[in-house]
């Protein structure tokens, strides 16, 4: 059973290495595409992003206060 798991496509390691390399390359390219799209979205929607952050400050402070009170209670 262990010998079967080491083999890929019924051949030696060359088949596995090319599939792993292709998979890794695909993941790297996809990651770079997501990074570029993320930077583009931040630049395009900068005003909206700042508005969301400003709106969330109050909620964050309330949550921090509740957690602090819960810790102090113990």
N, C-alpha and C positions, 0 to 999 in steps of 0.2 A: 504494500500500500504506500509506504513512504517513497519507494522508487518511482511509483507512478506520479506522485505529486511533484517531484522534481522535474519530470519531463513535461514538455509543452508541445502540443501538436504531434506527439509521437516522435519527435526528433530531439536533437540536443538543445543546448541553451540558446542557440542563435535565434530561434523563433521567439522565445520568451523575451530576449533582450530587445529585439526590434519592436515588439508590441509594447513593452514597458517604456522604451524610449519615445515611441510615438504617443503613448498616453501621457507621458510627462510633458512632452512638447505641447500637446493640446492643452493641458492644464496651465502651462506657463503662458501661452498665447491668450487663453481665456482670462487668466488673471490680469494680464496687461490690458486687455480690452476693458475689463471691469474698472481698473484703476483710471484709465483715460476717461471713461464715461462718468466716473465719480467726480473727478476733477472738473470736468466740463459742467456737470450738474451744479456743483458748488459755485462755480464762477457765474453760470447763467442765472441761478436763483439765489444770489447772495442776499438780496434784500429780504426775501421770504425766509431764508434761513435765519437771519438775524431776528426777524419778528418771532419766529418759533422759539428761538433761544430766550428772547426777552419774555415771552409769554410763559415759558417753563420755569423761570427763575422762582416765581412765587410757589409753584407746586413743589419744586425741589427743596425750598426752605421749609415748607410745611412738613414734608417727608423727613427731612433732617431733624426737625424739632420733635416729631413723633418718635423717631428712633432714639433720639437722645433721652427723651422722657422714659421710654421703655427700658433703656439701659440703666437710668438712674433709679428706677423703681426696684430693680433687683438688688 
